[in-house]
């Protein structure tokens, strides 16, 4: 798994690639935590290139969302597809977090 971070109009954009599972989920949580610690409060997690996500990956995203909210910030997730979208929908997480179809949509109105 790899995570690439860029800043677009004061929004931290984290693009995740690969698998988010028990072996890599902590990396997502750590990266989001470091972005929040650096002062970011508007964060978009782009999962367009995530091919698989496990329950550990979902847990890491939920913990990250809670940390961002506690810091008076907001997490938005975008570009869910295939199995990843199914996991978000079946688990109900897509109803709890702000999920957008595209990166452009996620960045709008921030």
For each residue, the residues with C-beta under 8 A, 3 or more apart:
1: 16 17 18 19 20 24 27 28
2: 16 17 18
3: 14 15 16 17 27 28 31
4: 14 15 17
5: 12 13 14 15 31 35
6: 12 13 15
7: 10 11 12 13
8: 11 13 107
9: 107 110
10: 7 42 110
11: 7 8 42 43 44 107 110
12: 5 6 7 35 40 42 43 44
13: 5 6 7 8 43 44 46 103 107
14: 3 4 5 31 32 35 43 44 45 46
15: 3 4 5 6 46 48 49
16: 1 2 3 20 28 45 46 47 49 50
17: 1 2 3 4 49 50
18: 1 2 24 49 50 51
19: 1 23 24 50 51 52 53
20: 1 16 24 25 28 47 50 52 53 54 56 57 60 61
21: 24 25 52 53 54 56 57
22: 25 54 56
23: 19
24: 1 18 19 20 21 27 28 57
25: 20 21 22 28 29 54 56 57 59 60
26: 29 30 60
27: 1 3 24 30 31
28: 1 3 16 20 24 25 31 32 45 57 60 61 64
29: 25 26 32 33 60 63 64
30: 26 27 33 34
31: 3 5 14 27 28 34 35
32: 14 28 29 35 36 43 45 64 67 68 75
33: 29 30 36 37 64 67
34: 30 31 37 38
35: 5 12 14 31 32 38 40 43
36: 32 33 39 40 41 43 67 68 71 73
37: 33 34
38: 34 35
39: 36
40: 12 35 36 43 73
41: 36 68 71 72 73 74
42: 10 11 12 73 74 110
43: 11 12 13 14 32 35 36 40 68 73 74 75 76
44: 11 12 13 14 75 76 77 78 103 106 107 110
45: 14 16 28 32 61 64 75 76 77 78
46: 13 14 15 16 78 79 103 106
47: 16 20 50 53 77 78 79 80 84
48: 15 78 79 81 103
49: 15 16 17 18
50: 16 17 18 19 20 47 53 84
51: 18 19 83 84
52: 19 20 21 83 84
53: 19 20 21 47 50 57 58 83 84 87 88
54: 20 21 22 25 57 58
55: 58 59 91
56: 20 21 22 25 59 60
57: 20 21 24 25 28 53 54 60 61
58: 53 54 55 61 62 87 88 91 93
59: 25 55 56 62 63
60: 20 25 26 28 29 56 57 63 64
61: 20 28 45 57 58 64 65 77 93 97
62: 58 59 65 66 93 96 97
63: 29 59 60 66 67
64: 28 29 32 33 45 60 61 67 68 75
65: 61 62 68 69 75 97
66: 62 63 69 70
67: 32 33 36 63 64 70 71
68: 32 36 41 43 64 65 71 73 74 75
69: 65 66 72 73 74 75
70: 66 67
71: 36 41 67 68
72: 41 69
73: 36 40 41 42 43 68 69
74: 41 42 43 68 69 98 110
75: 32 43 44 45 64 65 68 69 97 98
76: 43 44 45 97 98 99 100 106 110
77: 44 45 47 61 80 88 97 98 99 100 106
78: 44 45 46 47 48 99 100 101 102 103 105 106
79: 46 47 48 100 101 102 103
80: 47 77 84 85 88 94 99
81: 48 84 85
82: 85 86
83: 51 52 53 86 87
84: 47 50 51 52 53 80 81 87 88
85: 80 81 82 88 89 94
86: 82 83 89 90
87: 53 58 83 84 90 91 93
88: 53 58 77 80 84 85 91 93 94 99
89: 85 86 92 94
90: 86 87
91: 55 58 87 88 94
92: 89 95 96
93: 58 61 62 87 88 96 97
94: 80 85 88 89 91 97 99
95: 92
96: 62 92 93
97: 61 62 65 75 76 77 93 94
98: 74 75 76 77 106
99: 76 77 78 80 88 94
100: 76 77 78 79 103 105 106
101: 78 79 105
102: 78 79 105 106
103: 13 44 46 48 78 79 100 106 107
104: 107 108
105: 78 100 101 102 108
106: 44 46 76 77 78 98 100 102 103 110
107: 8 9 11 13 44 103 104 110
108: 104 105
109:
110: 9 10 11 42 44 74 76 106 107
